[in-house]
Amino acid sequence: MELDDIKRRIAAAEQAAGREPGSVTLIAVSKVQPAERVEAVLNAGQRIFGENYVQEAQGKWPGWRDRFNGVSVHMIGPLQSNKAKAAVQLFDAIHTLDRISLARKLAAQIAEQGKSPQLFVQVNTGNEPQKAGVLADDLPGFMTSCRDLGLSPRGLMCIPPEGEDPVPHFRLLRRLAEESGLDLLSMGMSADFEAAIAEGATHIRVGSAIFGARDYG
């Protein structure tokens, strides 16, 4: 199946980049996918999934977690501050921490719930006005503010501008992570994950290449 092909390509990219086998985490992006497709991937052994919408994830993952051991669900879409409580309850990792108001809400919920989802700061590497994410120049101050709130982000995430060569954006994210003392990089999707692995990605987000085209109808 497509999952096996993706895993082979990840292993080949790790080897080509001189990376340790298994050093890249595959996040299967299951947003808006029919249940039968997701279950097929679960039955094939995949356990780490990415979702873009809190409400959609709430409706399907509690049941699958009861049936499949070891499931980990990551929030990879924009997160509204008023969904922080549900996000901390549901997700094992949040890749889209991008503003101080959200950091405050997450810090309060993490303290209240006693949970500690892995946190990634989303960086707007292309300075795109329509896109979420902290600007590169603002990242040091944002990291300081997060740490002052008691948060401990582990990595950075980016979505390079559509139609541009993603490699400069991956390299920028890696440099910013190194400067910030972070060791995780969430970057690379179906079309460019091998290039992301070559540039140091620790987490790649692959949807259509595993599940097929999404049906938004």
Beta strands, then each sheet from edge to edge (+ up, - down):
strand 1: 25-29
strand 2: 48-51
strand 3: 72-75
strand 4: 93-97
strand 5: 118-122
strand 6: 155-157
strand 7: 184-186
strand 8: 203-206
sheet 1: 7+ 6+ 5+ 4+ 3+ 2+ 1+ 8+
end
